[in-house]
Amino acid sequence: MKLPKTQDLKRYGTLFSVLSKYGFEDVLASTSIRNLIPNTYLKKHPDTHKLLSYSTYERIRMVLEELGPSYVKMGQIISNRQDMLPPELLKELEKLQDNVKPLDNFDVSKKITEELKLDTNECFSYISPEPLAAASLAQVHKAQLLTGEWVIFKIQRPNIKDTIASDISIMKDVAKALEKYSTQAQQLQPTQLINSFEKSINEELSYTQELNNMLRFAKNFEKNELIYVPKAYPEFSNDRVICMEYIDGIKVSEIEKLEENNIDTKAVATLGVDLYLTQVLDFGFFHADPHPGNIFVLPELERICFIDYGMMGSIIPKDKEALEDLLLGFFKKDVKKIIVVLKKIAIRTDIPDEKTLEYDLNELLEGISNVAIQNIKLGNTLNQFKNILYANKIAIPHYLYMLIRALVIIEGVGLKLNPNFNITENLEPYMTTIIRKRLSFKRFVKKSISRVQDYTNLVDTLPEDINDIISKIKNGKLVIVHEHKGLNELKDTLKTAINRMVYAIIIAALSIGSSILVIADMPPKVNGIPILGALGFLISAVLGLAIIYSIFKNRNV
């Protein structure tokens, strides 16, 4: 038996306490027991009445909020995994917010001194003791260098890594238990969800990684005069503290301020989306959380600035080309091409019926073609597409779900700046560029060289591969894996059928034996009835009723 670590015991206690609380209320809400609760009791206990009115998915969100930062962050990160979770639950997870108060008695200067091993008085003329913002993982403080430059420090909350590591350990244990004992939970793939969360949260907790993201992003756009990347200060940063330039701009959500500064919001919408599509389609490295609070307009520089580089999406060159094929497939309404590309991109496919998938995609594309381009909402289209993937059991890489979520957010930002904004119009020039690139002589030569190299590698390794196979055959080590799908279900069904047959034979034998005892009028007797015969009939009746009950209870077995 695996015993929990000492630091995990308290978190286990909290977890079980909260789950018991909401689990009990869920039992009441989802069964006929609720009907037995008197209305007078509910009137006297409004909290109970309120809890009973919540759905299961609302209750899941409430559990995550009550369990604290790790669980809230998990809900936020996995809220874009449409391949694993039902739409109703995803809507609830999207409501999760970081409602965290600042740390009490937090000495920011002392913390910076401890982390960076420097005297703050020798580097900074001012460090704000009050945070600009506080979140579940960190809080932000403003400071001024001796050179006069204003910067911000993002500082991780004390022991947050240990707390999250402990929570993830518990989550994994619970997920394994759920997968082992609950068929319903198996469909949600909790272990895979936790692994995805662990990867994302570890990236976000590594400020060294965030610093590298900023530097990479700045290099991508170093020749672009329309975008501004905040300056990073590696000398004042480590894995738990990051220092970057303070951005004094206007958030794209602050429409009135933009208009007061004579900024054309329609132009901002078009430019912002163009810059975002450039990140995705040109560089394959994009901001994964482009909500309005992370995008600023800098009036003096006439540039747009993205902040917070903790969550970034990265597309490998091979997938980048496949993503372009997917976009071309949608624009050309080529369902067959879309399915081929989906299979190439997907990390797992278990399509029950490919014809159904083809029909679903065709219905989606027909719906788009019947709408004027200026009325097409990319967010609605992408949500329908995600639902099709979920229904047809296609799991695509995490970065692609991040991208879909980001595109939905960026379209929302564009619509806020310009009610008539349409992101598909911004995509059209990129489609022309992609088609031109595909037809270019340079790409043809590059592809030809790549294929020749593949064939050369195949010829070079073929003799070794053949020798390896022959050697395994000689040594009796060649293993052929043959999978029987549905074999376990067949074994269970046969086992149940055989058990019932054995029971039936025993009942028949008891009935026949009891009949012989009664006919033989064998003593001892009660009121002229042989006791052993009567007892045999009674046992037969009980076993028979048990089998009948089992059959009706498990009709699908």
N, C-alpha and C positions, 0 to 999 in steps of 0.2 A: 504494500500500500504506500502510495506517494504522500508524504506528509508535507503540508505547506510550510514555507519559510516563515521565520518569526515575523518579518516585516509585512508578510502577506496576511497574517491572521486577522488584524484589525480590518483590513479591506474586505476580507471574506465575510466578516461579521456585518459590515455595512451592506455589502452586496446581498447577503441572504435576508437581512432585515427589510431592505427596500423591495426585493423581489417577492418576499412573503406578503408584504403589505399590498402591493398592486396585484399580485397573483390571486390573493383571496378575493379582492374586489372584482377581479375578472371572472372568477368562478361564479360569483353572485350575478354578474351582469350577463353571463352567457348561458345560464341554465334556468330551469323552471323555479329554482330556489328563490329567485328574485321576486316571483309572484307571491311568495309566502310572506314577504316582509310587509307588515302593516303600513298603510299610508301615514298613520299617526306617528309611527316611529321615524319615517323619513322626514316628516315635517319638523320633528324635534331635533333631527340630526342632518342639517342641510349639507354638511361636508360629504356624508355618505351618499346622499341623494345625488350630489354633483358628480362624485366618482362613478356612480352607476350609469350616469348618462354618457360617459366617455366610451369611445370605441376602443378596440384592442390596440390599434395602431397609435391612437392618441396616448394610450396608457404606456406604450413602449417609449414614446418620446418623453413622457413625464418621468419614467424610470431613469432614462439616460440623464435628464436634467438634474435629478436628485442625486445621482451617483457622482456627479462632479466633472471636472475638466477633461479627464481622459475619455470618458464615455461621451461627453458632448462633442469632443473633437472627432471621435470615432464616427458618431452619427453624421457629422458634417462631411467627413471625408468619403464615407461609403454611400452618401445620399445620391451619388451619380452612378451607382452600380445597378443599372436597369437590367443587366443580365442575370442578377441574382435575387433582387428584391421586388415585391409587387408594387405597382404604381401608388396604391393608397398609402403604403408605409413610406415611400419616398417623399410624398407630399408632406408628411408629418416631420420627417427628418430634416427637410429643407427649412423648417421653422426654428430649428435649434440655433441659438445665438449665444455668444460669449458674454454673458452678463456677470462680469467679475469686478469686484471692488478692488481698489489699489491695496498694496501691501501695507500693513500697519507698521509704523516706526521703522520705515525702510530708509537707510542711509545710503543714498545712491553714490556719493563720493567715496565712501568707504568701500562699497562693493566694487567700484571701478578700480580702486587702488589694489584691492585683493586680487582681482582677476587679471589685471594687466601689469601688475608689479611696477607701478610708476607713481610719482607724486603728482596728483591732479593739479596742484597749484603751479607746477612748472609747465603744464600743457594747456590748461583751461583757465579762462578769466571768469567763467560762470558756468555752473551746473544747476539746473532747476531741480529743487527737491520734490516738487509736485509733478506727477507724470502727465504727459500729454494724452496718453491712452493706456488702458489696462485690458489685457486679454487673459485667456486661460493659461497660456504658455509663457507670456512675457509682459513687460510693461515698458513704455517708451518715455524717455526723458530728453529734454532739450538742453543743449550746452553751447558754449562759445569758445573757440580756440583763441589762444593769445594773438594769433594773426588776424582775428576779427571774424573769421568764418563761423557761421552757425551750423551746428551739426545736431544729429539726434543719436542717442544710445538706445538700442533695443537690448534689454537685459532679461535673461531667463529668470523665472521664478525659482526661489531656492528649492532644491531637492526635486524639481519637477521631473527630471529624467528618471530618478529612482521610483517616484510615484507612478509614472507611466509604465516603467519596466515591470513593476509589481502588478499593475492593473492588466497589462498585456498577458503576463504569466497566468493570472486568474482567468482572463477571457479565453485563453487557449484551453485551459483545463475544462472550463464550462462548455466550450464549443465541442471538444472531443466527446464529452459526456452526452451532450445533446445529439450529436451525430450517431452515437452508439445506441441510444435508447429511444430516439424520436424520429419516426419516418418523416413527419412534417418538417422537422428541423433539418434533416438531410437535404431536402429540396432547396433550402436557403443557403446551403454550403457555408456554415458558420466559420469553419476553420480557414477556408479560402478568404472569407471576408476579413478575418482578424489578421491574416498574413498580409493582405493588401493594406490594411490600416497601419500595421507595424512598419511597413516600408515607407509609407507616406509620412507618418509622424516622425520617424527617425530622420528623414530628409529635412523636414521642417525644423527639427530641433538642432540640426547641425548648422550653426551660423557660418562656419567655414565654407560649407556648401553654398549657402546663400551668397556669401561674398564672391565665390567663384562664378555663381550664376550672374551676378551683377557685372563682373568683368567680361564674361563671355557675351552678355547681351550688349554691353557698351561697344565691344569690338565689332559685333555684327552691324551696328548702326553708326559706326564712327564717321562714315562719309555721308550720312543722311542728316540734312539740316532741319528736318521737320520733327525729329524726336529728340528728347533730352533724357539722358540717363544720369541719375544722381551719382556724385563722386563718392567712391568708397575709400575708407581709411583703414587699410590692413594693419597699420602700426598700432591702431587703437581697437583692434578686434581679436577675438579668439573664438573658440567653438561655442561659448556661452554668452558672449557680448559682441555686438556688432555696431560699428560707428559708420554713419554715412551722412552725406550732405542733407541739411534741412531744406525741404522744398516749400517755398512760400508762393503757392499758386492758388488757382481756383479749381475746386472739384468740378467735374463735368456735370454733377447733379445740381450744382448751384446755378440754375438758369438765370435768376435775376442778377446775380453778380456778373455773369458773363455778358449779359445785355448792357449792364451799367458801364462795362469796360469796352462797349462797342465791338464785341466779338460776335461774329456770325455763327450761331449755334448749328445751323445746317452744314456749314463748311467744316465745323469741328466734328460733327457726326461722320461725315464722309471721310475726312482725314484720319480720324481715330480708327475707323474700321479698316481703311486701306493699310494703315501701319500694322494693325493686328494680323491681317491676312498676309502681309509681307513676312511677319514673324513665322507664321505657320508654313506657307507655301515656298518661301525663298530659303529660309534658314532651318526650318524644322525644329525650332527652339522657341517656345512660346510661353507667355505669361498665362498661368492656369487659373488665376483668380482675378479677372479684370472687372471687378464690380466698381461702381461709380466712386467709391472712396479710395480706390487705388489708381485713379487716372486724373491727372491735373492738367490744366491749361496754364501756360506761363505767358501772360500778356506781353511782358517786356521782350522776351526772346522769340515770341510768336511760334512756340513749340508745344508739343504734347509730351507729358512725362508720365511714365508708369512707375509706381513705387511698389515695395514689398515683393521681393524676389525669392521668397521662401518656398513657394509652390510653383514649379515650372514643369512644362511638358517637353519631352524630347523625342523626336521621331528619327529612327535610324534611316539611312539613305534608301535601303530596300523598301521599307514601309512607306517612305515619303513618295516613292514612285507609285506604289500600290494605292496610296491615298489619292493621288492625282487621277489614277484610273477610275477610282470610285466616284470622284466628282464628275469625270467625263461620262461615266455610265449614267449618272443621274441626269446630266444635261442632255444626253442623247436618248434618254429613256430606254436604255438597253438593259433589260432585266437579266438576261443570261450573263452579260458581262459583270453586272453587279454581284451576282451569286458567285461567280468564279473568283472575283476579287475578295469577297467576304471570306471565302474558304481559305484564301491565301493569307489574309490578315489575321483571321481568328486564332485564338489560342486553344479553343476547343469547339468542336461542332458535333452536335448530336441531333441533327435535323430529323424529326419524325417522318415528315413527308415533304420532299423537295417541291412537289407540285403545289402544295399549300403555300410554301414560301414564295414560289414564283407568282402565285395568284395574289398574295398579300402585297408584294412589291409592285406588281402591275397596277393593283387598285390604288396604291399610294401615288404612283406616277401619273395615273389617269386623273386623279383628283387634282394634282398640281397643274396638269396641262389644261384643265377646264377653268383655271383661274388666271386672270390677267397678271402679268409679271409684277406690276406695281402693287398688287394685293396679296402676293405670296408672303407668308410669315415663316421665316426659316425656323424659328423656335417650334412652331406647331408641327412643321414637317419633320424636324429632327426628333421630336417626342414620339411621333407616330412611328418613325424608323426604329427608335429604341424599343418600342412596344413590340414591333415585328420581330426584332432580334430575340427579345425575351420569350415571346410565344413560340418561336422556332428553335429555342435552345442553342443559340449561337453566342458564345462568349468571346468578345473582342478585347484587345489589350487595354490596360488601364489608361494609357495615355490618350486613347481614342475617346474614351468616356470623358476624360478631362477636357478634351478638345470640344466635344459636343456640348458639354455643360458651359464651357467658356464662350462658345459661339452664341448660345442662347442668351447668356448674360450680356455679351457685347451688342447683340441686336436690341436688347432691352434698353441699353444705354443710348444707342442710336435713335430709337423711337422717342426717348425722353427729350433728346436734343432737337429732334425733327419728327413730328407726328407722321409725316409722309415718307419717312425714311424706309428704304427697302434694300436689305443687304444683298439680295440676289443680283441687283444691278452692279454692285461693287465686285461681285464674283465673276461677272461676264468677261472683263478684260483679262483676268487670270486664265480663264478657260482658253481664250485665244492664244495666250502666251504658251500654255501647256501644249496645245495642238501644234503650234509652230515648232516648239522644241522637239516634239515627238517626230516631226517630219524632217528635222534638220539632218544634214549630211554628217555633222560632227557626232550626233547621237548614234547614227547608223554605224559609223566606224568604231565608236566606243563599245557598242553592243557586240559587234562582230569580233573585236579583239577579246572581249570578255568570254564569249562563247568558245573561241579557239583555245583560250587558257583553260576553260572548264574541260574541254575534250582532251587537251594535253595532260591535265592532271589525272583524268580518268584512265588514259592509256598508261601513264606512269605507275599508277597504283594498282592497276588491274592484276598484274602477275602476283603481287604480294597478297592481294585479297583472295585470289584463287588458291594460292599455297596455304593461306590461313584456314580456308574452308576445308581443303583436303586434309590438312593436319588435324583439324577437329574431328573429322569423320574417322580418321585412322585411330585416334585416341578415344573414340566414343564420347566426345564432349560436345558434339553438335546438338543443340537444343532447338526444337521447333515448338514455338508457342502457338497453341490452338485454343481460341476462346469460344466457349459455348455460351452465347447470350441467352439468358432466361433459364439456365440450368438450375440455379439455386431455387428459383420459384417452382420449377418442375419437381425438384427433390422434396420441397416443403409440401407441395400438393400431394405427391405420392405417399409421403410419410403420414399426412393427415388421413388419407384414404385407407391406408393399411391399418392404422390405429383404430379407425372406425369399424373396419372389417373384423379385426380381432375382437373388439367389443361386441359386435353383432354375433360372432360365433359363440363367445362366452354366454351371452344372453340366451341364445338359442339352446345351448347345452344345458344351462340352468333351467330353462323353461321345460325342456324335454325331461330332464332328470326329475324335476318337481312333479311333472305330470305322472311319471311312473310311480313316484312315492305315493301320490294321492290315490292313483288307481289300485296300487297294492295295499292300500289302507294300512300303511305302516305306522305303528305306534312310535313315540307317544302322541296322544291326541288331545285336542281341546274342543269340546262340543262336537265331537265326532270328526274333526278335521285334523289330518296329520300335520304336526307342527313343522317338521323339516320341509315338507312340500310347500306349506304356506310361506315359510321363510324364503325358500328358493324363488317363489313367485314374486315376493316383495322386493328381493334384491334385483330380479330381472326388470321389474317395473321401474325401480329407481334408476338403474343404468340406462334403460330405454329412454326415460324422460330426459336424462342428462345428455344423451346423444342428440335427441330431438332439439333440445335447447341450444346445444352447440351448433347444430346445422343452421338454425334460424338466426343465431347471433352472428355467425360468420358465413353469410351466404356466398361471399366471393371466394371462400376457401374450398 
